[in-house]
Amino acid sequence: MDLTFSERELAFRDELRGWLADNPPDERPANGDEGADHAWRRAWQRRLYDAGWAAPAWPTEYGGRGASLTESAIYFEEIGRARVPLPANVLGVLLGGPTLMVWGSDEQKERYLPPILSAEEIWCQGFSEPEAGSDLASLKTRAVKDGEDWVVTGQKVWTSGAQYSKWCMLVARTDFEAEKHKGLTYFLMDMEQDAVQVRPLRQITGDPEFNELFIEEARIPHANVVGGVGNGWKVALTTLMNERAGLGFALQIRLRHLLDDLVETATARGLLSDPLYADALADLHLRCESIRLLSWKGLTDVERYGQPGPEGSLTKWLWSETNQKLTQLAVDIVGPETLTANTDWSYEMLRARGNSIEGGTTEVLKNIVAERVLGLPRLKAAA
Ligand SMILES: Cc1cc2nc3c(=O)[nH]c(=O)nc-3n(C[C@H](O)[C@H](O)[C@H](O)COP(=O)(O)OP(=O)(O)OC[C@H]3O[C@@H](n4cnc5c(N)ncnc54)[C@H](O)[C@@H]3O)c2cc1C
């Protein structure tokens, strides 16, 4: 990947920078009101969409600009630089849309992609279950064919944003005899039916960001199967690789900003002359730069293979570790504000705890990097 921008890329960047300067988001609601925050981010996504900036890399027929991979990376860097929020429909835009573009039928793409981008229909990810997280393929939610529908029963957990969602990317077991990876199917489940009950789970931050889903004979039309019956594992991997690489790209920019804020506070408090703080901040700076360059390198994989590769696991692992180190250091540098409820720093510090679990735990990502990136021998199942 050549990181020198062409004339066209510079023009793209300047146009976006200009638009962001002229169109700042409305004032952010006070901390602690997750519903208001979601509504604020939804309104912001709508404004991005109306101006054609919600996801420039998407094809024009679905509301994007057909931007190149480099332009898409510039986009994330610029929205990060402007410190505007991520879209409310982040899972739809960064995970669901890209999965449909690979596996969806033309009808599915036409039906589902535009309202993802406009934030008219919010998406959530129904993968994890009480006994199937890292070992996703052992999930128990069942789907049985009944005429033109599938009837689904089971329980999902940690479903982020389910309370706002119209559609759920749901993986369920459809073949009970096949090997566990082969008996799965990927569905788009309509959340607006009585058979789907959403119960919020409150996190350490105080926000009910994720939920339990209780599914009791929910109906899904056969037309909402994505990628074919029995092919759910492969389709789910596309979603997961986009989660680790795509989301990673957006998040590493937020990491940089948190670090800039922390350095500014350390400077204002005269802490940079203390070698311990200087050393810790320099270490974070090196990590941020490595993650940024790894994210850019990930684009080469997308260019080569058409979708993110397993290397995204490395970026996600390093990002979560660094964000936790950074927010922990903030406790010493920023002081009591970091431990006071409803402050920005306390939110960042508490929210960072989940980073090494969500989207694949660090231990599991290390296994992926060892086996699929470095080509080391496969982990033998524990005796
Ligand atoms: C903030 C947050 C948001 C989330 N949002 C969603 C969402 O929207 N949708 C969704 O489907 N899920 C979501 N999740 C769930 C997340 O994907 C799972 O928590 C994660 O995959 C781990 O699964 P688990 O919790 O069942 O832990 P387990 O898989 O039971 O793991 C328990 C421990 O064992 C370790 N372990 C497991 N297997 C191995 C192995 N092979 N080698 C070494 N160590 C291993 C793990 O690293 C972990 O430390 C979210 C989680 C969080 C924290």
The ligand as an SDF file (V2000), in Angstrom:
LIG
                    3D

 53 58  0  0  0  0  0  0  0  0999 V2000
  -19.2010   -4.8840   25.0380 C   0  0  0  0  0  0  0  0  0  0  0  0
  -19.5610   -6.1730   24.3520 C   0  0  0  0  0  0  0  0  0  0  0  0
  -20.4080   -6.1430   23.2640 C   0  0  0  0  0  0  0  0  0  0  0  0
  -20.7630   -7.3340   22.6240 C   0  0  0  0  0  0  0  0  0  0  0  0
  -21.6370   -7.2800   21.5690 N   0  0  0  0  0  0  0  0  0  0  0  0
  -22.0290   -8.4410   20.9620 C   0  0  0  0  0  0  0  0  0  0  0  0
  -22.9930   -8.4070   19.9160 C   0  0  0  0  0  0  0  0  0  0  0  0
  -23.4910   -7.3550   19.5240 O   0  0  0  0  0  0  0  0  0  0  0  0
  -23.3820   -9.5960   19.3700 N   0  0  0  0  0  0  0  0  0  0  0  0
  -22.8510  -10.7910   19.7640 C   0  0  0  0  0  0  0  0  0  0  0  0
  -23.2290  -11.8220   19.1980 O   0  0  0  0  0  0  0  0  0  0  0  0
  -21.9520  -10.8560   20.7830 N   0  0  0  0  0  0  0  0  0  0  0  0
  -21.5330   -9.7090   21.3770 C   0  0  0  0  0  0  0  0  0  0  0  0
  -20.6160   -9.7550   22.4130 N   0  0  0  0  0  0  0  0  0  0  0  0
  -20.1740  -11.0590   22.8920 C   0  0  0  0  0  0  0  0  0  0  0  0
  -18.7360  -11.4190   22.5660 C   0  0  0  0  0  0  0  0  0  0  0  0
  -18.5790  -11.6740   21.2010 O   0  0  0  0  0  0  0  0  0  0  0  0
  -18.4060  -12.6470   23.4350 C   0  0  0  0  0  0  0  0  0  0  0  0
  -18.4410  -12.2140   24.7850 O   0  0  0  0  0  0  0  0  0  0  0  0
  -17.0520  -13.2190   23.1160 C   0  0  0  0  0  0  0  0  0  0  0  0
  -17.0780  -13.8220   21.8530 O   0  0  0  0  0  0  0  0  0  0  0  0
  -16.5960  -14.2470   24.1680 C   0  0  0  0  0  0  0  0  0  0  0  0
  -17.5660  -15.2040   24.3770 O   0  0  0  0  0  0  0  0  0  0  0  0
  -18.0420  -15.5850   25.8670 P   0  0  0  0  0  0  0  0  0  0  0  0
  -18.4170  -14.3110   26.5590 O   0  0  0  0  0  0  0  0  0  0  0  0
  -19.0860  -16.6560   25.7360 O   0  0  0  0  0  0  0  0  0  0  0  0
  -16.7620  -16.1500   26.5910 O   0  0  0  0  0  0  0  0  0  0  0  0
  -16.1580  -17.6270   26.4470 P   0  0  0  0  0  0  0  0  0  0  0  0
  -16.0930  -17.9920   25.0020 O   0  0  0  0  0  0  0  0  0  0  0  0
  -16.8910  -18.5480   27.3490 O   0  0  0  0  0  0  0  0  0  0  0  0
  -14.6880  -17.4160   26.9670 O   0  0  0  0  0  0  0  0  0  0  0  0
  -14.3720  -17.4150   28.3750 C   0  0  0  0  0  0  0  0  0  0  0  0
  -12.8550  -17.3180   28.5150 C   0  0  0  0  0  0  0  0  0  0  0  0
  -12.2130  -18.4570   27.9120 O   0  0  0  0  0  0  0  0  0  0  0  0
  -11.2510  -18.0340   26.9490 C   0  0  0  0  0  0  0  0  0  0  0  0
  -11.2380  -18.9690   25.8120 N   0  0  0  0  0  0  0  0  0  0  0  0
  -12.3160  -19.4770   25.1610 C   0  0  0  0  0  0  0  0  0  0  0  0
  -11.9150  -20.2770   24.1540 N   0  0  0  0  0  0  0  0  0  0  0  0
  -10.5570  -20.2740   24.1520 C   0  0  0  0  0  0  0  0  0  0  0  0
   -9.5610  -20.9090   23.3530 C   0  0  0  0  0  0  0  0  0  0  0  0
   -9.8870  -21.7040   22.3240 N   0  0  0  0  0  0  0  0  0  0  0  0
   -8.2570  -20.6730   23.6460 N   0  0  0  0  0  0  0  0  0  0  0  0
   -7.8990  -19.8580   24.6850 C   0  0  0  0  0  0  0  0  0  0  0  0
   -8.8100  -19.2430   25.4840 N   0  0  0  0  0  0  0  0  0  0  0  0
  -10.1150  -19.4420   25.2200 C   0  0  0  0  0  0  0  0  0  0  0  0
  -11.7250  -16.6650   26.4900 C   0  0  0  0  0  0  0  0  0  0  0  0
  -10.6550  -15.8950   25.9710 O   0  0  0  0  0  0  0  0  0  0  0  0
  -12.2830  -16.0740   27.7900 C   0  0  0  0  0  0  0  0  0  0  0  0
  -11.2500  -15.5250   28.5640 O   0  0  0  0  0  0  0  0  0  0  0  0
  -20.2480   -8.5720   23.0760 C   0  0  0  0  0  0  0  0  0  0  0  0
  -19.3820   -8.6010   24.1780 C   0  0  0  0  0  0  0  0  0  0  0  0
  -19.0380   -7.4130   24.8180 C   0  0  0  0  0  0  0  0  0  0  0  0
  -18.1020   -7.4790   25.9930 C   0  0  0  0  0  0  0  0  0  0  0  0
  1  2  1  0
  2  3  1  0
  2 52  2  0
  3  4  2  0
  4  5  1  0
  4 50  1  0
  5  6  2  0
  6  7  1  0
  6 13  1  0
  7  8  2  0
  7  9  1  0
  9 10  1  0
 10 11  2  0
 10 12  1  0
 12 13  2  0
 13 14  1  0
 14 15  1  0
 14 50  1  0
 15 16  1  0
 16 17  1  0
 16 18  1  0
 18 19  1  0
 18 20  1  0
 20 21  1  0
 20 22  1  0
 22 23  1  0
 23 24  1  0
 24 25  2  0
 24 26  1  0
 24 27  1  0
 27 28  1  0
 28 29  2  0
 28 30  1  0
 28 31  1  0
 31 32  1  0
 32 33  1  0
 33 34  1  0
 33 48  1  0
 34 35  1  0
 35 36  1  0
 35 46  1  0
 36 37  1  0
 36 45  1  0
 37 38  2  0
 38 39  1  0
 39 40  1  0
 39 45  2  0
 40 41  1  0
 40 42  2  0
 42 43  1  0
 43 44  2  0
 44 45  1  0
 46 47  1  0
 46 48  1  0
 48 49  1  0
 50 51  2  0
 51 52  1  0
 52 53  1  0
M  END
$$$$
